[in-house]
Amino acid sequence: MHIAIDGPAGSGKSTVAKILAHKLNLTYIDTGAMYRAITLKIIWNKINPNDPNDIQNLMENTSISIRNNRVFLDNKDVSNKLRTPEVNKLVSRVSKIKKIRQHMVKLQKEMARNNNVIMDGRDIATRVLPDADFKFFLTASLEERAKRRAKDLKKAGYVYDFGQIKKEIEARDKMDMKRRESPLRRAKDAVLIDTTNKSIQEVVDEILSHIKGGKKSVL
Ligand code: C5P
């Protein structure tokens, strides 16, 4: 069983995917966390993302894995370091680099092979798991998504400026949608769910009813 969930930042993908993974006994793979982990290494090692040789070298000497919902960068658990403002700011610039995407997509396909997974990201239904059994595309208004992000940041103890969060999300979405390599877009056969005025439970139930209805994603 493969379930793909795509959508822009703050649309509720990961919250919903985690609950569904638990209910359906699937392995949850947060692909955004993988792009965040490589971004963290670029920041830590002061690597120039525009230098192809540096990027080649980086990809040859980096391991990224996910075990029990924890993200490991070169075997170090970095799960709690992935959602900082520094990473948020750089991640979309890093994730549009072709070499990095190719490497990540390959890793993600390997993770799904012979496993029952629910994977969330930007290009899961279009690129990583085009044959997924079920495909969903979650959206929400910019205002709502920024509110959710602000709530997360507050919970994690960050001081934030709401207008700034909105701008950052907008900039990230734009970059994710406009890049050449597997941009963020809804697969033709993905079910579109606008989560703006819906509770987490309502979105989970909506997805479950599609899955239980057994109507697989077909064109
Ligand atoms: O999902 P999350 O907001 O953590 O993703 C962080 C960033 O990683 C996105 O803004 C996007 O640039 C990148 N990403 C991607 N492809 C994916 C998942 C995430 O390009 N499949």
Residues whose N, C-alpha, C, O or C-beta is under 5 A from the ligand:
A	BS01	C5P	A9 T31 G32 A33 Y35 V91 S92 S95 D120 G121 R122 D123 R172 D176
